[in-house]
């Protein structure tokens, strides 16, 4: 969603703010702005469109202040415009905000009835009005913010500047992420780690209901009811260079090629080839009482969760349900203390997944999270966490986060399977050894992707694509279609291959490329029959097949080969050509690969 950056220190802050916002461009935005304190008064600069427009204004105005806040907005309330861009200022108060104020209409009506006039259509401007009213009464900046926040319903991460209080920023969070960066005689505010990672690695992750007063000399954190609290900084081990393109044309391409390393880092030190076991950091499950695993996730993470269902059920022989986080809590789910609830989220801030975990935990389930961002909200509210080690993922269309989630779910399957006894020690050892060898096979697939380039040029102008898969490769068909939709804007659908005759077959003609996941293994003969049905209707078949399958080339239009691996590990290979295909087609079509239209990296509001 939207991006927030703040700085308090001795340096001219405008460049720091714009640089931080640029590092958050992947989150998606339609306007940008800054509020910078000069001479005890905040000065607002805002523009619609790209950050380059804001940079022009800053170059013209040359603000010299050393305290400021910046924001990139992704429209929720109010159309994209300079008028609706953040920061918003009313009276003595300038504010930026991520989230949604659910009672904004009632508060706006109340304020207008008392004589307030508004200059924007946003819910955010209401916050500035409320704080300004309170400040006139209390003359206390922190108390004014606290009083205003107590009137809000919904999600917010805010940062506030007040005229006449030139040495501080006040910020707060509720159901939306906000991070403080700790420096020497300077401190930072950000909605996501990459924004300030080049300035500091010491981060404080604010918790629900926290309010912080950020000054150059220190940070003071309290709760909504005024109680002082201490939040220890955490050292972020990501290298700032990991968030740079490293010579690649796009972040997404860089991240695709980082996947072998990311999977290696995720499984390293968590498996024992000698004992045939996998370990989850400081977390174990009471197998005597466990009856079911429920996995909740959204978007690409949901596709990983679907693969996780196959993995856990086959390895541990425990029933697994998979739910969309956005649907889970609204159906009064039947979940209790005998269930393990697993939340999968790259950012650890996905609003729907977080709400689902809270719902399940409230009903007594134990909660394990699979997450990429240390210290984010979902891990903090879980009983245990299995961190992936993808590093920062800047491209909006997830790639390495997805494959590391698959690796983590494989570890969970082995862990549970060994404890139920369904996965024997010899089989577990074989699986672990194959898993350890997989990153090199992933690298091999990526290093030999010239065939994908040829296919991308052939089908870049197609209007529609169909993706088919069976078993564990059915969710990969969904993921391949999603990647193509996200970044190339070509309509694409993923289906279980066995469902083709229940509707999608009506779409097949000579203009429809059909991507079929056909590695050798269970269901191979069935998928070959599906290929024949597509070809009989003149559809163009692109097959992902196992190396050594010398017959399939005679049955399809194009074939991309991958190493022949065991069924449980196939998704980690079959997804790679689909990511590359989506990327190459999007690049040929000239779309904004890293920041596709209408999408945000982390969906932190409903």
N, C-alpha and C positions, 0 to 999 in steps of 0.2 A: 504494500500500500504506500501511502505517502512517506516522505522522508523528512527527518528532523536532524539538524546539526546546531550545536551551540558552542561558544567559546568564551572563556573569561581568562584574561592573562595580560601580558604586556605587549604582545604583537598586534599589528594592524590585522583585524579579524576578517575583513571582507574576503581576502584571498583564501583564508582557512575555511570559511563557510562555503564558498563556491566549490572549492576542491572537495570538501566532504559531501556536498550535494551531488557533485559529479560522480563520486564513488557509489552513490545510491541511485543513479539513474536506472539501474536494472529493475528497481522496484516499480517502475511505471509512473508517469506523471504528465500533467497537461499545463502546468504553470509553476512558477517558482518565485521566491522572494526572500528578502532579508530585512531584519530590523536591527539597526546598529546604534549603540548609545554614543552620543557625542554631546559634550557640554551639559550632561545631565538630562538630555532629552533623546528619545528614540526617533530615528529617521527611517522611514519605510521606502524600500525599492522593490517593485514587483513587475512581473511581465508574464504574459501568456506565452505558451510554447516552450521551446527548448531553453536550456540553461545559457546558451550563447546569447540569447536576447537579454537575460539578466546581466550577463557579463558586460555587455555594451553599456548598460545603464551605470554599472559600478565604475567602469572606466571613465565615463563622463563625469560622474559625481565625485569620485575619489574619496569615499568616506574613510576617515582616519581612526575611528573608534576601535577600542580593544575589547569591547564586550558586545556580543551580538548573537542573534539566532537566525537560522535560515530554514527554508522549507520547500519541498517539492510536493505539489498537490495532485492527487488523483481524484477527480470529481465524484462526490457522493451527493451532497445537498448543494444545488446550484450548478449551472452550466460552467464549462471551462471558460474563464475570462480573467482579465487583469483585476476586475472589480472583486471577483470571488477568490483570487489568489491570496495565500497567506504571506506574511503575517497580517493579522487584522488589528487595527488600533482604534480604541475608543477612549476619550479622555486621556488619562495618564497611563493607560495599559496597552501594551502590544503583546499579542499571543499567537503562537502556532499550535496546531492540534492535529493529531492523528486519531481516528476513531469516529464514532457516531454518537451524538447526544440524542437519546431517544425521546426525551421530553422537551425538545427544543421548541416545538410549536407552542406549547403552553407557556414556557418561559418567555418566548418572544412576545406573545400576546400580553402577558403581564407587564413586561418592560415597556412596550409601546403604550399601554394604558397609563403608565406613570410618566410619559413624556419622552421616552427614548426614541431616537430615530436610527434606522439601520442603513448602512451603505452597501450591504451585500446580501446574497440569498443564502448564505451558509449558516450552518448550526454553530460553527466556531465563533462567529462574532459575538454570540450571546455570552460566551465565557468572558470576553473582554468587558462587556457591559456589567456583568455581575461583579467582577473583581473591582472595577472602578467604583461602583456604588459602595462596596464594602470598604474600600480604601479611604473614601471620603469620610466614613464614619470612624474607622479604627486607627487610621494613620499608621497601620502596621502591615507591611507588605505580606509577610507570611500568613498572618491571621486573615487578611483579605482573600488570599488565594484559598485558604482552608475553608472559609465560609462559603465561597462561591462553589467549590467542588462538592460540598455537602448538599447542594441543591441539584446537582447533575445526576441524571440516570443514563446509563449506557457505558460506552467504552471511550477512554481517552488516554492519550499521552500528550501532555502539554508542556510548553516552556513559555515563561512570562518575563517580560521586562517592564519595569515601572519607572516613569519619569521621576527624577529626583532621588532615585536609588541606583546610582550609576555603577556600582561595583559588584552586582550580583545578578544571577538568573535563578528564578524559582521554577522548578519542574515537578511533575507528578505523573503517576500512571495508575490506571485501573483498566485491566483487560486489554491493554495494548502495550507493546514492548517499549522500554526506554532504558538506555544504558548511560552510565557516567564513565568518562575516561579520566584517569588520574595522572597528572603530570607534575613537574616541579615548578611551583609558583604559577601554575596555569592548570585549568581543568576544562573538560569537554562534556558535551551532551550529544547523544546520537540515538537514532531509532534502530540502528543496526551496526554491528561491529566494523564492517569494512570502511565505514565513513571516516573513522578516526584511527584505524589500525596503523597508518603511517606516522601517527603522532605519539601513540602510546599503546602498550600491550596490557596495561593494568586497567581492568574494567570492573565496575560495580554494576550488577544487574538489579535494578530497582524491583521491588516486589509489589504486589497488589496493595493499593492504598498508601504507598510511600509518597512523601513530599520531601524534596531536597532543595536546600539553599546552596547554590554553587557559587563560590568565590574563588579568586585566584589562590588564596592562601589555604583553602580547605573546603570541605563539603560537610554539611550537617543534614542528617536525614531524620524525619519524624513521621508519625502516622497521622491519619485524619483527625484523631482525637487528641493530638498534641504530644504523644509519647515519643521520646527520643529512642531511636534504634540504631544499631551498628550493622553495616553491611560490609563484609570484607571484600577487598578487591580480588579478582581472579586474574591470573596470568593467562593471556590468550597466546597459544603456541603457534598460531598461524603466522607465517611470514607475510609481511605486507606485500612482497613481490608476488605471492600466490594469487593476489587479487588483481594482478596486471595481466595483460594479454600475452606477454612472453613471445612476441613475434608472430602470433597467430592473427588472422584477419578479424576474428570475433572471439569473444569470451566463450561462446558455446563450443566452438571448435577446439579451443584450448582445453576445455573441461572434458570433452569427449576423449581426447588423447590422454588426459590425466587419470582415466578410470583404472587402468592396471595398477598404478601406484596407490590410488585411493582404496581399492579392494584389498591390496596387500596390507595397507596400514590398518584397515578395519579388522582383518582376521588375525593379524600378527599378535602373538602372545596370548591368544584366546583359544587356541586349539592345541591338543597334545597328540601327535601322531603315535606316541608310544602307548598311551592309555586309551586312545579313541574317545576323548571327551572334549567338550567345548565349555567355556566358562563365561558367565555373565558377571560383570563387576559387582561385587558386594550384594548379590541378589540370588536367592534360591526360592524354589517353589515347594510347598508341602504337597508331595505327590499323593499322599494318603487322602487328601480332601479335594484335590483338583478334579473337576469333572468336565471342564470345557475351557477353551481359549476363545476370546472374542477380540478381533482386531478392528480398530477404527482408524480411518485415514480419509484424506481428500485428494482429488486430482491424481497426479502421478504416484503419490504415496499409496493411494488406494489400489492401483494396479500392482504395486509391490506387495501389498497386503493380500491380494488374491493369489499371487504366487506363494506367499507365506502359508496360506491355507493348504495348498497341495503339499508343501514341504513338511509342515508339522503333522498333518494327518498321516502322511506316508511314513514318516520317520518315527513318530511317537504314538500313532494310533489313538489320538485324542480328538474328539470333535472340535471343529473350528468354525466359527461364524465370522464373516467379514461385513462390516457396516460402513457406509458413508458417515463421516462425522456429522454432516449437515442433516442427516435423517435420524440418527441414533436416539437422541434425547427426546425427540418429539413424538415417539411412539411408546413412551413409558416402557422401556425395555425390561425384559425379564432377565435380570442379572443379580447375582448374589455372591456370598463369601466363598462359594465353591468354584468361582470363575476367575481366570486370569485375563485381565483386560490389557491389551497391548495397543498403545497409541503410536502411530508412525507419522513423523513430521520432520521435514528437513530443518525448518527454522525453529521449531519448538514454540512457535507463537500462533500457529494456525487456530483461528478462533473456534471453528466448529469442532475440531478434534479436541481442543482443550475443554470445551463445554461437555463433550461426550465423556471424557475421562472424569470430569467432576461428577457427572451424573452417575457413572458406574461406581466410582469410589464412594459416593454417598449411599449407594445401595449395598456396600460391603465388599466389592470386588477388590482384589489386589491389582495394582497398576504397575505395569512396566512400560517404559517409553523407549522408542528407537528414534534417535535424534542426532542432528549434526552440530548443533550450536550449544556449547557448554554454558551452563548457567541460565539457559532460557526457561520460560515459565513451565512448559510441559514437563521437562525433567525435574524441576524443583517440586512439582506437585505430584510426582510419581513415587512409588515405593522403591523402584529401582530404575536404572537407565542403562541402555546399551548404546553407547555413543558410536556413531559412524565417524570415520576420519576422512571425509571427503575434502576438507578444507573449504574455504569460501567458494560458494557457487554464485556467480554473478549473472550468467545467462538466465533469463526468465524461464525458458524451457528446460526443465530439470533433466540432467543426464547422469553425472557422477553421483549425485545424491541418490538417484534411483538404484544404480547398481550396488552402491554400498548398503542400501537398505535390503536389497536381495541377499547380500552377503551376511548381513546381521540376522536376517530371518533364517538363513541356513544354519547359522550358529545356534539360534534358538531351537530349531528343529532337532539338531544333534543333541543339544543339552537336554531337552525334554525326552527325546527318544532313548537316551542312555539311562534316564531315570525311570522310565516306564518299563524298560527292558525290551521294548519293541525293536530297538536298534542294537544289534549285537556288537560286541567289541570288535570282531574281525571286520564286519561291514562298516562300522564307524571309522576304523583305521583307514580302510580303502577310500571312503568318502573324504576324509580329512586330507589324505595325501593328494587326491585328485583336486580338492579345493585349493590346496597350496600351490598346485601346478597351474591353476587356472589363469592367474594374472599374466603369465607369459603367453598363454594361448589368446587372451584378450588382446595383448599387444600385437600378436601375429595377425589377428583379424584386422586391426586398425591400420597396421603397416601395409596391408595388401588390399587397399580399398579402391584401387583404380577401376575395378568393375563397377563399383557404385557410381563413380563419376560418369561413366558412359551411360548407365541406366538413367541417371538423373537428367542428363541432357535430352535423352529420348522422351521422357515423360513429363518434363517440367511444365508443359502447357496443358496437361490434362485437367479436366474440371473436377473429377472425382477419383477417389481411390477406394478399394475394398481390401481389408486385411483379414486373413483367416488363420486360425491356429487351433490346436487341440491340446487338452490337458494343461500342463504348465505353460505352454506357449499361447494359449488363448489370451491370458492377460497381457502377454507381449504384443499380440495383435492389437489389443486395445491401446497399448502404450505407443506403438508405431503410428497408429492412426492419429492419436492425440498430438504427437510431435509434429506430424505433417500439418495438421490443422493449425496448431499454435503459431508456427513460424512462416509457413508458406501461404496460408489462407486458402488452401485447397480443401474442399470438402472431402472428408475421409471417414470411413466407418470401420470399426473392428468387430469381428464376430467369431463365436465358436464355429469351427468349420462344419460341424454337424448341423448347425442351424441355417446353413446357406439355403437349403431348399424350403425353409420356412419364411421366405420373404426376400432376402437379398438377391437371390438368383434372378429376380425380375429386373435387376439393374444391369445385368451383364450384357454387354455388346462389344463390338469391335473397338469402341473408344474407351473402355474401362480397364485400367491397369489393376490387376488383382495380385496382391503380395501374399504369398502362401508360405507359412513357416512349416517346413517339411524335413526336419532333421530325423535321422533314423532313431527308432525306439518305439515305444508303445503307441499304437494308433497310426503308424507310418502308412500301412496299406490303405487305411481309411482316408488319409489325407491325399494319397495318390488318386483315389477315386474322385475326390473333390476337384483335384487338378483337371482330371479328364472332363468333368462336368463343365468347368469354366471354359476349357478349350473348345468343347463341342458347341458353345454359344459364342465363339470367336473372341472371348475375353483375352486380354494380354496378361500372361502369367509371369510373375517375378518370384522365383523360389529361393528361399534360404534353406540350403541343404548341407548335409554332412559331407566332408571331404571323403572321397573314395566312392561316393554314390555316382557311378558312371552312367547310370541309366536315366536319371531324372532330366539330364540335359536334352534328351530327345523328346521330352514331354512338356517342356515349358518354352517360353520365349527368351527368358533370361534367368541365369542362376548365379547366386552368390554362395560360395562355399565357406563353411566354418569347420574348425576341428571337430572330430567325432568324440563327444564326451557323454558321460552318463546323464540320464534324463534329469536328475535333480539339479544339475549345473547348466543345462542347456540355456535357460533364460538369460544367464549372464553373458552368453555369446550371441544368441539370436537377436538380442535387442541392439547390438552394436551396429550392424548394417542398416537397421531401421533408423537409428539416430543419424547416421551419416547420410542416408538417402534424404531424410527430411532436411538436413542442413544444406546439402548440395543443391536441392531443388529450390529452397528458399533463397540461397545465394544467387543462383541463376536468375530467379525472378526479381531480385533486387529489393527484397523486403528488409525490414529492420530486424535482423535475426536476434539480437540480444534484447531488444525492447519491443516485442511485437505489440501491435495496437490493442488497446483495451485490456491488456493483461497486467497483473502485478505479481511480483515475485512471491510475496508472502501475504496471504489473505488473512489479515488480522481483525477484520470486522465481518459480521454476517452479511 
